Amino acid sequence: MLPVITAASPGLSHLPRNHLIGRRFHLRRHRLLLATPAMASCGAGRSRRILLVGAFASGDSPSRQDVDHSAGAMSSRSAYIGLFVRLLGLDNDARDREHAVCTLYQYSLGGRKSIDEIMQFPGCIVLIISLLKSESTHACEAAAGLLCNITSVQIYRKMAVESGAMEAIISLLCKSTITPEIMEQCLCTIWNFSIDENWRYKILRSDVLIKIVSYLDEEDIKFKEAAGGIISNLALNPSNHGALVEAGVVPKLVHLLQTKEDDYKIIRKEARSSLIQLACDDYYHSLIIEEGLVRVPLVGSAAYKAFKPLPHSWPSFPDGSEIKRSSQPSKYGATELLLGLSVNVKHRKPDEAKINAMIGRSNQQFLARVGAIELDDEGNEQSGPEKNDLYTILPWVDGVARLVLILGLEDGSAIKKAARAIGDASVNEHLRSSFKEAGAVKPLLQLLRHSNVPVREAAAYALEKLSVRYIVFPFVIVATICQKIKAEGGLELLVNAVKDPTTPVEQLEKIIYVLSRMFDMAINVVAETESYTCEDATSADRRIHGDKASGNSEISHTFVNQDMASELILGFEAISLLTKVLKEASPSLQAKVCCVLEHLASSEQHATAMTAACTGSVIEAILEIGVIHGTRADSENLDNLPRIGIEEVSQVVSAAVRLLTKLLNFDIFVRSINSDKFTSLLRRMLKSSFPLQSKDWLAACIVKLESRAGLSAGHDVSSIDMEITIYQTIPRLVDLMMTSYSFENKRTVVIELKKIISSGVLEYTRAVADNGGIFPLVKILEEGDGDALEATLAILYNLSMDPENHPAIIAAGAVPLLKRIVLMEGPHWTSAIWLLRTLPV
């Protein structure tokens, strides 16, 4: 039951009883005495503050008599607070309760002192909350406004929450019949509650978050302001970020931040604050970048004093390329002054990326010259564990240009933050290309020689993120950043960093990633853009009978990278360091180190150094791990091993096998390894559950090892050929038969498969069935004709010799297709009828 305040309550005992039970005209009279017209609005959050306005509206200073008179009037009005609090009780008439709460609401607009006088009566807040359910709109609005003012005071906020005010306000806000005034008061009250970290979880628990986010789209700026304030406070807790993003706040906040109207100043501030907090999470940062914004560190206005504009010269694009001089100079002599005279000439017009880079550079350099690029108090409103790392959010054109500008300053701390921010922002090809056009590559390469170690590590991090290649199916497009790095002389800087024994491990890892991508720059486009034709599918089978194809592949591989490899001359110390990293690094880094060593292995000098550094033993260890993780026979023991995915291990093994294949070209390395052991490891992995792409390299390496090192008496060459066919060639052909869209490719595959099956090896037939080849064969039976139909019938007939394959052949729908072929009496109807007779139908 709600408490009822009586005349004996504190503050009421001095009042005559007839004042408590008098007529309504007494109530109106006391209300006039209590109300003050000086207040304008209630407080909420960090912008709608409680205003303490005096009784005198004019600008003149009040006299002593006026002050005394005002104090007396205030004392007189305060004497009636208890009366109106008493009239909030449930035992009073509804109209009396409405008048009382409206009067108290008006009185609470007087500021903190007025609120303190109201809150001195125990239980009054419960009575106010009860009026939120009133049928009277005025009473409900006044109660919500009074709660808004009360919760703006910190010491009363906990009392309101414990009394159930938050649940009542949220319930009221979720009603569809509330007026805009009540809605505004409810939002402001929730804004007040969200200031306290202890009560934010209640907002997320309820269903009101979606509704609050929807108010960001309202036309009324007051709703946007209150909703933005609530979201800004909620975003201060990292645990709330997931719920906010799921509610769809990111695109709405981005839209508000980009609104340029003067009335949106507070909303832009709250939106920026929320986005900065959300950007602390890498995934949510990527979402913000996708919306066209970039997070930029605040480095202080003093750091920009070191900015020196370039002297007047012929202008160039931000990436360093010079704007071509016109071959048709103006007869008025304005060609060099007005470069845009020939901009409409199609072949001279710069692309959009260069135009955006020029616009961004001009904007940021102008702000830096006039000292307005960063204000001293900017970012002071940010809070959290990383208070020293302050950020702002800018549109990508300005953000990219400012980060590149900071790279040219003298402050090491600012440079480090900018380089880190460039790496963090390089999440898509658009931003990576934008940084290249803005001229970020050259200063980042120069920072690799900076005297400050953290700056060098940050520069390596940025280059590693910028050099990521992206894939557009079915082609692999290599990011032009690698080409730009090479054009700027970055290969030498990267190699020198590898040679330097003082290079920190973290920086070395990033440099290895960049080098591996630069080496892959040519070969990946050649290798991975080739369509999987049937000739490609059967190339592995041809490798079984000789290493001619493998040799051609190596020649091509060496040819496309010979220029780059010739520029790399690493000593034994650098090779030893890379071998050590290969031994101790994570699987992903191991694959990159193998890639670098593979390209270095084109040189006999490097191969000799790798042999001396015991690179072969490290490769052997990687292959042993691959056997453990990939062999089906040992799959039960994986629970006792580190949680490394089979896909990740297969990538490391593939890279190690490619390196091994390259090193087998040199006799000094072949003599240093145990060929029998390597062959055994490769054969065991060939039988494992490794992806087919990895088995291509395994098969080629086995053939190369067989031809270079020979096999001991314990190995049978024909058994190796059989294993390659069973575990690599047949699975590859079946996979192509299932995935290829071209019937001509399927025709070639099924003919090649028939040649293998016709050799009479039972294991080959079982391999076709084990790899799921029956269903695609029946599909070709439906579509094929001529030699494709003949080959398919022959394969299915061989499969039907094993009764275990009968259910699969029947389930695939072969019987009606075979009957149709027989009835048509085509060239192959006899083969079809023989197949039908072997099936139990």
N, C-alpha and C positions, 0 to 999 in steps of 0.2 A: 504494500500500500504506500502511496506517495505521502511524504510527511506534510502536515498542515501547520502553518505558522500561526500562532495565536497571539493575542494581545500581550501575553506574558513573555513573549520572545524578546531577546535583547534589542533595544532600540525602540520598542513599542510600549513599554510599561509607563512611560511618561505621558502617553497620549490618552485623552479622555475616551471612554468607551463609545460615546456618541459619535466620535470621529470615525469609528470603525464600522458602525452599523447605520450611519446616516443615510440620507437620501442621495440619489444619484447626482443632484445638483451640487452637493458637497464634493463628490468625487471629481466632477468637472472643474470645480473651483480649485481643488488641490492640484489637479493635473496642470492647470495653467500656472500655478505657483511653482511647480517642479520643473516643467519643461524649459529647456534653453534652446533658442533658435540659432545658436552660434556655430553649431557643428555642421560639417558638410558631408562627411562620409565615414564609413567604418574602416577598420584596418584589416589588412590581410597580407600575409607573406612578407616579402621584402620591399614591396613598392607602395601598397595601400596602407600607409601608416596612420595611426590614431593622431588626430590633430587636436592640440590643446589650444582652443581658441577662446579668448577672453570675452567678457560680456560687452565689451566696447568694440564696435566694428570700425570706427573711424581711425585714422592714422594719428590723431592727436594724443599726446600723453595724458592719461587721466589724472585728475587732481586727487589730493589726499582724501577729500570728502567723497569723491566718486568711488575711490577704492574702498573706503569704509562702508559706503552704501552697498557696493557690489558684494563685499564679504558678508554683510548682513543678509542680503537677499539670498545668497547661496546657502547660508546657514538655515534660513527659513525654509528654503526648498528641500534641503537635506533632511529636515525634520519629518518630512512626509514620505520618505523612501520606504520606511517600514510598513506604512499603510498600503502602498501599492504592491509591495512584496506579499503582504497578507492577502490581498485581493486576487493573487494568482492561484490561490488554493482551489482545490476541486469542489469545495463546498459552496463556492460563490457562483453567482449568475454568469453565464457565458459572456454577456456583454460587459459585465464588470471586469472579467478576466482579460477580455480583449483590450479595454481601455487601459487597464493596468500595464499590460505588457507593452503596448504602444508607447505609453508614457515612460516606462523604464528604458525602452530602446532609445527614445529621444534623449533621455538623461544620460545614457551611457556614451552618447556621442561627445560628451564633455571631456573625455579623456580618462587617463589612468585613475585619477582621484575619484571620479564619478563611478567607475567600475568597482573600485575598492569599497565604496560605500554600499553598492548593491550587494556585493559578494560577502559582506559581513554577516548576512543572515543565513544560517545553515539551512540547507535543503532548497534554497531558492532556485538553484540550477536545475534540480529535478523537475520543479514545477514549470520552468521555462521549456524544458525538453518535452514535457507532456503537451504543451501547446503546439508543438510541431504537427500534431495529429488533428488540430482543430479544423472544423469545417469552414471557419472564417478565414478568408484569404488574408485579411489585414492582420489578424492575430498570428497566423502562420508566418507571414513575412516578418512581422516585428520580432517574433521569437527567434527566427533564423538570424536576423540582423543582430539581436542582442547576444546570441551565442557567438556570432562572428566577432563582436567586439570583446566579449569575455575571453575567448580563446586566443585573442591577439596578445594577451598578457601571459607570460610563460608560467607563472605560479598557479594560474587557474586552468591551464591546459590539461594537466594530469587529472585534476578534479573533474573536468568535463568528460574526459575519456572514461574514467571509472564510473561515471554516472550514466554512461551509455549514449553520450551525445554524438559520437562518431557514427555509430550504427543508425541512430535516428536520422541524422543528416543525410547519410548515404541512402537510406530507405526513401526519404523525401525526394532526393534528387532523381531517383529512378522512377518516380511517378510520371506519368505522361500528361497529367493535368495541371502541373505547377506553372505559375506565371514566370515571366522572365526575371522579375524582381526577386522572387524566391530562389530561382535558379542561380542568380548571381550571388546571393547571400550564402547559399549552400556551397558553391564553388570556393568562395572566399574562406568559409569556415574550414573546408577540407584543406585548403592551402595553408591555413594556420596550423592544422594538425600535422601536415607533412613537414613542417619545419623541424619537429622533434623526430629524431631517428628512430626512437622506440616505437612510434605509432605508424610508421610508413607501411609496415607489413600488413596492417589491417586494410589499407586501401587496395593493396594487390590481392588480398584474399577475396575481397568482394568482387561483384560483377561490375563495379562502377568504373574500372579503369578504361574499358572500351568506350564507355559513355564520355568520360573525361577527354579521351583522345579525340572523340568526334567533335567536341566543342572547339577544337582548333580550326575547324572549317566553318564555324559560325560567322555571320556577317558582323555581329556586334563585337566590337573590339574588347569590351569588358570581359566577355566570355573567353576570348582567345587569351587575354592577359592572365586570367585566373587559371585556366587550364595549363598554359605554358609554365606558370609558376609551380603548379603541383608537379608537373612532369620534371621540371628542373630539380626540384627537391628530391623526387624519387630516384632520379638518375645519379644522385650522390652515392647511392649504395650499389656497388657492382653486382650484388646478388639480384637486383631488380632489373638489370639490363635486358635479360632474356624476355621477361614479361612485357617490357616496354616495346622491344623490337617486334615481338609477335603481335602486339596491338597495332602496329603500323605507324609508329611515331616518326620514323626516320624521314620518309618523303614529305610528311606534313611539316616537320621542323625545318627541313631544307627550303621548302617553299616560303615559309615565314621569314627565314633568315635572308632570303633574296628579295623580299619585299622592301621597296625603297621609300615608302610613304613615311612622313614625319611622325604620324601617330603610332607607328609600329616600333618606336625606339625601344620601349621596355620589352616588347615581345621578341625583338631581334636579340636582345641581350639574353633573355631566358632561353631562346632557341639555341644560341651559340653555346651557352653554358651546358645545355643538355647534350648537344652533339659532341662537345669536347669530352665530356664524361663517358659517353658511349664509345668514343673512338679509342678509349684505353684498351678495349678488347679488339684483338686483331680481326676477327670475323666481322664484327659490327663496323670496324674502321673501313673494311672493304666495301660494305654496303653504303657507307657515307661517300666513299670515293666514287662508287658507281653512280651516285646522284650528282656528281660534278663538283665536289668540294675536296679540298686538301687540307690536312692538318699541318700547321706551321708553328715551330717553336718561337716563343717570345724571348729574345736575347737581350733586350734592353736598348734604349735609345742611344746609350753611350757607345755601344758596339758599332753602330752605323757611322760614327764620326770618322772611322778609318776608311769609309768608302770614298774613292777618288774617281770621278768621271773620266772616261778616256778623252784624251785631247782630240781636237777636231781633225778628222781624217776622212778618207773615203769610207762611207759606212759599209757595214757588213751585217750578215744575219747573225743571230745569237749563237748559232752552232759554229761560227768562225768562217763560214764560206762567204766570199766577197760578192757584193752586188755588182753585176757586170756593167761596165760602162757602155753607154749607148754608142752605136756605130754611126748614128745620125744625130750629131749634136744640134741643139737648138740654135737658130740663127740669131736669137736674142741673147745668147750666152747664159741661159738659165738651166742647162742640162744638169750641171753638178748641184745646183741649188734645189731644183725640183725634180727629184728622182722619179716622180710619178708620171712624168710626161709620156713615157713609153710603157706604162704599166698595163695598158690594154692590149699590147701586142701579146698574142697567145703564148708564144714560146718564151717570153720574158716574164710572164706573170708568175709570182711565187705561189706555191701551194698553200692550202689553208693552214697547215701546221706551222709553216714559217711565218705566216701573217700573225697568227695567234702568239707565237713566240716574240715577235717584234712588239706587238701591243703590250704584252705583259712586261717585257723588259723596259719599255718606255714608261709605263705607269710606275713601276717600282723604283726605277732610277730617279724619276722626278720626285717621288715622295721622299727618297733618301736625301736628295739634294736640299730640299726645303725643310728637312727635319721633322716631317709628319708621318714617317713610315711606321713609327711605333710610339705610343704614348707611355709616359712613365707609370701611370696608374692602370694601364691595361693588364688584365689578368688578375687583378687583386681580388676579384670575387671568387676565384677558383679555390677549391679546397680538396683535401684528400691526402693520401700518403706521399704523393709526388708533388708537394706544394712548390718545390724549387724548380720543377720542370713545367713551366707554364706554356700554354698553347693558345692559338687562335685558329679559327676556321675561315678559309678564303676560297673563292671560286678558283677552279683549277688553273685558269689562265694566269691569274695573279699569284696563286700559291706556288706554282712551278717556278715562275720568274723570281719570286722572293727567295726561295730556297737556293736557287743558283746564285743569286746576288750574295747571300750570306756566305757561300763557299769562298768568295773573294775577299772577305774581311780578315782582320788580323787576330781576332779573339778566338783562341783555340776551342774554348767551350762552346761558343756559338757555332763554329764550323762543325764540331762533332755532332751537335744536335741537328744541324741542317742535313748532314750526310746520313744520319740515322733516319731522319724524316723522309729523305729521298728513297731510301731502301724500303721503308714501311709503305710508302705510297705507290711503289712500283708493283701493283697487283694486277695490272692488265696491260695489254700492248699499247693502248691509247696513251696511258700515262708514261710508259717507258719511251715511246716514240716522242712524246712531248718533252721529256727531260733531255733527250738527245738533241732535239731541235733547239732547245733553250740553252744548249752549250754546257751541259753538266758533265759530260764524259771527260773532257780535257782537265778541268780543275780537280776532279776526283782522282784521275791518274797521277797528277802532280802531288796530291796529298799523300800518296803512298810513300813519299820521301819526307814527310813532315817529321819534325823532331819529336812531336808528341805522340806517344804510342796509342792512346785512345783515339786520336784523330785518324791515325793510319788504319786502325781496326774498323772505325766507322766508314772510312772511304772504301775499304775492301768489302764491307757489308753492302754498301750501296751498289758497287759494281757487280757484286754477285747477284743481287736482286734484279738489276737492270739487264743482265745478260741472259735472263731466262728466255728460252725459246717457246713459242706457242704453236699449237697444232690446229690446222684447218683441214678436217677430213676431206678427202683421203690423202692430202699432201701435208708435209711438215714444212712449215715456213720458219726459217731461222731468223731470230730477231736481228735487225741491222745493228744493234749495239755492239755485237762482236766485231763486225766489220769496221765500225767507228773506232773501237778500241785499237784495232790493228792499224788503222790509218793514222791514229794519233801517236803511234809509237808505243802503245801500251804493252805489247808483247815483251819487249825488252825490260820494261819496269816490272812486269809480273815475274819474269824469270829471275831477275835480280833479287826480288823479294824471296823467291824460293831458295836461291843460293845463300842468302844471308842467314847465318846460324842463329842470329838474335831475333829473327821474326817470331812473334808469339804464335802459339799453336792455333788460336782462334782466327788470326789473320791468315795464316797459312792455309787453313781449311777453305776459307772464302776464295783465296787466290787459286787454289786447286780447282774449285768449282768453275771459276771463270775460264781457266786454261782448258779444262775438259770441254767446255762448250765452244770455245774457239776452235779446238781441234775437230769437233764434230760439225763445225759450221759448213764444211763442204761435203763431207762424206754422208751425213744424215740426209741431206736433200737428195743425193744420188740414190742412196740405199732404200730410203723409206718411201719415196714417191713412186717407186716402181710398182705397178699393179701386180697383184698375185696371179699372173697368168699360169697356164699349165706348164709352160717351159720352166718357170721359176719353181713350180711345185716338184718337178721331176729332177731339178738340178742336184738336189741332195742325193737322189738315187744314183745319178751319174757319178757323184763324188765317191760312191762305194767302189767303183771300178777304176778309180784313178784320181789323182789330185790336180788334174788339169784345170778344172773349174775353180778349185780353191786357189790355185796359183794365179789365175787370171784376176780373181777377186782381189788378191793381195797386191797385184801389180796396179790395179785401178785404185785401190785404197792408198797405196803409197804415192801414186801420181798426183792425186788431188790434194795431198797434204805435203808434198816434198818441199815446196817453197817455205812453208811455215816450219816444218821440222828442221830444215837446214839452218834456220835462225836460232835454234835452241842448241846451245852447247853447255851441258851441265857436267860438273865434275863429280868425282866419286862421293864427296860429302853431301852434295844435293841429292844424288841418287839414294844414298844411304838414309837420308832424312825422309825421302818419299817412301822408301821401303818400310821404315819404322812406322810412319803414319798408316801405311797399308796394313800393317800387322795389328795396330792398336785401335784403329778408327771404327766408327759406326759403319754398318753395312752400306748406307747410302754414300758415305764419303769413300769407302773402299772402292766402290764402283767407279767413282770419279778419278781416284788415284790410278786405278788400273787403266783407265782411258788415257791419262797423261803418259803413263809409262809405255803404253802400247804405241803411242805415236813417237815417243823417244826411241823405241826399239827399232825404228827404221835405220838407225845409225849403229854401226858395229861398235863404235866407241862406247855408246850408251849401253848396248847389250852386254859388253864386257864388264862394265861397271855394275850392271844389275846382277850378273853372274857372281861377281865378287861380293856383292852385298847380300847374297843368299836370297834373292827374290824368288827363286824357284821353290825354296822351302816354305815361304809365305803363301805362294800359290797352292802348294800341296795342302797346307792347313785349311785354306778356304775351300778346296775341293772336298776335304774330309767333312767339314761342316755341312757342305751341300749334300753329301751322301747321307748324313744323319737326318737332315731335315726333309730330304726328298724321297728317300727310299720307302716304299710302302711297308717293307718288312719291319722297319724300325719305327713306324708311325706311333706304336703304342707308347714309346718312351719319350715322346715329345713333351709330355707334361713336366718332365724333370729338366727341360732345357729352357733357355731364355725365350721369352715370347717374341720371336721374330717371325714375321709372315713368310710363307713359302714364296710369295711373289717377290718380296724384297731379297730373300736369299737367292732366288733364281737370277735376279739382275746382277748380283755380285758375282755369282758363279759364271754367268755369261761373259762378264767383263774380264774375269780372271782367265777364262778359257781363250778369249780372243788374244789376251796378252801372251798366254802360253803358246798359242799358234804362231804369233809373230816371232817370239824368241826361238822357236824351233828352227828358224832359218839359219841359226848360227851354231856351228859345230861346238864351240866352247861351252855353250849352254847345254846342248844335247848331251855332252859328255859329263856334265855336272849333275844330272838328275837320274833318278831311278825310273827308267822308261816303263818297266813292268808294273810298278806301283801306280804310276800315272794312268797307264792304260786300264788297270783294274778299277781305279776310282771313276774314270770317265765311263766305262761300261756299266758300272753299277748305277750311275746317275742317269744313263740313257734308259735304263729300265724303270726309273722312278717316275713319280707323278709331276715332274717338272713341266712347265708349259712347252708347247711345241717350238716356240721361237728359240728357247734355250737349247733344245735338242738339235736344232740346226747347227749351232756352233759346236756342240759336243760331237756330233757326227763328223764334222769337218776336221776337228782337232784329232779325233781318233785316227782318221785316214792319214793326216799329216804326220802324226806320231809313228804310225805304222811304216810310212815311207821313209822317214828320216832316221828313226832309231832302230827299226826292225823289231821283231818279236822273238822272245825266247822260245825254247822248245815247249814250254808249258802252254803256249797260246796257239789256237787254231785260227788261221786267217779266215776260213770259211765261216766259222762260228761268229766272228766279229761282223762279217758282212750280213749274216742272218740277223744278228741283234740290231744292227742299224736299220735293216729293212723292217723288222717287227716293231721297234720302238720309236722309229723316227719317220721312215718313208711312208708306211701304210697309214699311220695316224694323220700325217700331213695330207695325204691324198683324200682320205675320208673327210677330213675337216673342210677341204676345198670343195668337195662334192656337195657338202651340206650348206656351205655359205656362199658359193659363187652364184651370181645372177645370170651369167652367160652360159647358155646351153652348149656352145662350142667348147668352153672350158671344161664343162662336165663331160663332154664327149671324149676329150683328150685324156681326162683323168681316168675314166672308166676303161679306156683302152690300155692305158699304162698299168692300171690295177689288174687287168686280165693277164698281162704278160707276167706279172709277179705271181699271181695265183697259179698260172699254168705250169710253173716250175715244179709243181707237185709237192711242195713243202707244206705239211699239215699245219705247222705253226702260223704260216701266212694266212691261211683261211680262218683260223681262230682269231688272229689279230684283227681281221676285217670285222668279224662279228663282235669282238670285245670292244671295239672302238665305235660301235653303233652304225656300221655301214649298211645294214640290211634295209632300213627304212629309206635312206636316200637312193639305194639301188632300185627299190620297187618304184620310187618316184620317177626315176629315169626310164623304167620299164613302161610307164604310162606315157611319157613324153617322147621317147626316143624312136629312132628308126635306123635302118641300115646297119653300119658297123657298130654304132653305139648300142643298138638293141641286141645285136649278136653278142657283144662283149658282156652286156648285163646278164643275159640268159646264161652264159657260160659261168659267170661268177656265182650267180644264184644256184646253179646246178651243183657246183662244188660245195657251196655252203649247205645245200640240202642233204649232202652225204652224212652230215652230223645231225642225228635226230634232235639234239638239243636246240638246233636252229629252226626247227619246224614251227613252233608256236610264234616266233618273231616274224617269220616269212608270211604266215597266214594272217597275223594281226596287222601287218603292214598293208594288206589288201592285194596280195599278189594273185590269189586264185581267180577272181573275176577278170583281171587283166590278162592272165594266161589263157583263160577260156575264150576271151575276145580274139586273141592272136590266133588261136587254133581255128575258130570259126571263120576268120578272114582268110585263112589258108594262104598267108603270105610266105615270104622266103624262109622265115624262121619258125614256121608253125610246128615243125617236127621237134625242134629244141624245146618249145613251150610244152608240148604234150609229154615229152620225157620228164620234164621238171614237174608237171602235174602228177605224174605217176609216182614220183618219189614222195610226194606230200600225202599226209593222211586225210584225204578229202574224197 
